[in-house]
Amino acid sequence: MTAKPVPTFAQRALAREWRLFCCAVGFLTRLPAPALRDFQPAWIGRSARWFPLVGQIVGALSAAVFLAAGQLWGGAAAAILAVGAGVWITGAFHEDGLADTADGLGGGTSPEARLEIMKDSRIGTYGVLALGLVVGLRVAALAAMPGWEGAVALVAAHGFGRAAAVAAMATQPYVGASTTAKAGASPQDPGKANALVAGLAALWPFLLIPPRAALLSIGLAVAAAAIVGALAHRLIGGRTGDTLGAVEQAAETAVLLGAAALMQ
C-alpha cells in the first residue's frame, strides 16, 4: 500500500486561501460556494482580505446586467436593474445593516437603546429614509454614466465598499453581543495586515478610471466611510455588523458619485 503524498507548503497555503475565499463568498453573498467542513467563526475575520475581491465579483455581475440592460433601455432602467442585481446577489446584506444602523443611531437615546433598536428586525422611518436616499443616489449616479464607464465604476465601488468595511473591522472595537447578534455581526478583528491587503486589493479597478475621477471617488469614499464609522463610535462606542454594512454602503455610494461627477 503506497503512502499518501504529503501536501507541500504551497499546496497547504493554496488550500487555506481557497477555504477562506469560499468563506468570504458564503458570508457576503448568495452565490454558490463549496460547503466548508469544520467551519470556525474565526475564519470570517481571516477571510476579510478576500472581501474586496468578492465585492468586485458582485460588481462585475452587476456591471454585466448594466451593459446588457443598456442595450435595450439605457439610462435609469439599466441603472435600477444593475443596482437591483447587486442587492439580490448579496441578499441585501449591507442594505439591511444600513437600515438598522440608521434606525438605531437615529432613534436611540443611549448606547444601550441604540444597540437594542439595531437588533430589531423591523424597519423604522430612519431606516426607510436611509435606504431610499442611498439606493436612489446609486441609481442616479450610475444612470449618469455611459455604459462601460458605469460598468467599471460598479466594480470599483463594490470592491472599495467591502475594503472600507474591513478597515472598520480592524480599527474599531466590537460592541454587539456575539450571542444575540445577527449573522452579519462578525466580532472578529481581521488584523491590520488583512486590512492593508484588502485595501490594496480594492484599488486595481481605479486604474481603469480617469485619474481625476479615481482620486475624487477614493477621497469621497474614505470621507464617507470615516464619517459613518466616527458617528457609530461616538454613539455606541464602536462597531457592530450593522454599522459595517452602513460603512460599506456609504463608501460604495461615494465611489459611484465621485465617478459620475467626472465621467458623464
Residue pairs with C-beta under 8 A, 6 or more apart in sequence:
7 15
17 50
19 36
19 43
20 43
20 46
20 47
20 49
20 50
21 47
21 50
21 53
21 54
22 33
22 34
22 36
23 33
23 36
23 39
23 43
23 44
23 46
23 47
23 50
24 47
24 48
24 50
24 51
24 53
24 54
25 31
25 33
25 50
25 54
25 57
26 33
26 36
27 44
27 47
27 186
28 51
28 54
28 55
28 58
28 90
28 93
28 162
29 54
29 57
29 58
29 89
29 90
29 91
29 93
30 88
30 89
30 90
30 91
31 57
31 89
36 43
41 188
42 188
44 186
44 188
45 169
45 186
45 188
45 189
45 190
45 191
45 194
46 188
46 190
46 194
48 166
48 169
48 170
48 188
48 190
48 194
48 195
48 198
49 166
49 190
49 194
49 197
49 198
49 201
50 198
51 162
51 163
51 165
51 166
51 198
52 159
52 160
52 162
52 163
52 166
52 198
52 199
52 201
52 202
53 159
53 201
54 162
55 158
55 159
55 160
55 161
55 162
55 163
55 202
56 155
56 158
56 159
56 202
56 205
58 86
58 89
58 90
58 158
59 86
59 154
59 155
59 156
59 157
59 158
59 159
59 205
60 154
60 155
61 85
61 86
61 89
62 82
62 83
62 85
62 86
62 89
62 154
62 158
63 82
63 150
63 151
63 152
63 154
63 155
64 151
65 78
65 81
65 82
65 85
66 78
66 79
66 81
66 82
66 142
66 147
66 150
66 151
66 154
67 147
67 148
67 151
69 77
69 78
69 81
69 82
70 78
70 147
72 78
75 143
76 139
76 143
78 142
78 143
79 138
79 139
79 140
79 142
79 143
79 150
80 139
82 142
82 150
82 154
83 135
83 138
83 139
83 142
86 154
86 158
87 95
87 135
93 184
93 245
94 161
94 165
94 245
94 246
94 248
94 249
94 252
95 131
95 134
95 135
95 245
95 249
96 184
96 242
96 245
97 184
97 241
97 242
97 243
97 244
97 245
97 246
97 248
97 249
98 127
98 130
98 131
98 134
98 242
98 245
98 246
98 249
99 123
99 127
99 128
99 130
99 131
100 117
100 118
100 119
100 120
100 123
100 127
100 242
100 245
101 118
101 130
101 228
101 232
101 240
101 242
101 243
101 245
101 246
102 126
102 127
102 129
102 130
102 131
102 246
103 117
103 118
103 120
103 123
103 124
103 125
103 126
103 127
104 114
104 115
104 116
104 117
104 118
104 236
104 242
105 114
105 126
105 231
105 232
105 235
105 236
106 126
107 114
107 117
107 124
107 126
108 114
108 115
108 116
108 117
108 235
111 175
111 235
111 236
111 237
114 235
114 236
115 175
115 176
115 177
115 236
115 240
117 124
118 176
118 240
118 242
119 180
119 181
119 182
123 131
130 246
134 249
134 250
134 253
137 253
137 256
137 257
138 252
138 253
138 256
140 260
141 153
141 253
141 256
141 257
141 259
141 260
142 150
142 153
142 154
142 256
142 260
144 260
144 264
145 153
145 259
145 260
145 263
145 264
146 263
146 264
149 209
149 259
149 263
150 259
152 205
152 208
152 209
153 209
153 217
153 255
153 256
153 259
153 260
153 263
154 256
155 205
156 202
156 205
156 206
156 208
156 209
156 214
156 217
156 255
156 259
157 217
157 221
157 251
157 252
157 253
157 255
157 256
157 259
158 252
159 201
159 202
159 205
160 202
160 203
160 217
160 218
160 221
160 251
160 252
160 255
161 221
161 248
161 249
161 251
161 252
161 255
162 198
162 202
162 248
163 198
163 199
163 201
163 202
163 251
164 221
164 222
164 225
164 247
164 248
164 250
164 251
165 244
165 245
165 247
165 248
165 251
166 190
166 194
166 195
166 198
166 199
167 195
167 198
167 199
167 225
168 225
168 229
168 239
168 243
168 244
168 247
169 186
169 188
169 189
169 190
169 195
169 239
169 244
170 189
170 190
170 191
170 192
170 194
170 195
171 195
171 229
172 229
172 232
172 233
172 238
172 239
173 237
173 238
173 239
174 185
174 186
174 187
174 189
174 238
174 239
174 240
175 236
175 237
175 238
175 239
175 240
176 185
176 187
176 240
176 241
178 185
178 187
181 187
181 240
181 241
182 241
182 242
183 241
184 241
184 242
184 244
184 245
185 240
185 241
185 242
186 241
186 244
190 198
203 218
206 214
206 217
206 218
207 214
209 217
209 259
209 263
210 262
210 263
212 262
213 258
213 259
213 261
213 262
213 263
216 258
216 259
216 261
216 262
217 254
217 255
217 256
217 257
217 258
217 259
218 255
218 258
219 258
220 254
220 255
220 257
220 258
221 250
221 251
221 252
221 254
221 255
221 258
222 251
223 254
224 250
224 251
224 253
224 254
225 247
225 250
225 251
225 254
227 250
228 243
228 246
228 247
228 250
229 239
229 243
229 247
232 238
232 239
232 240
232 243
232 246
232 247
233 239
236 243
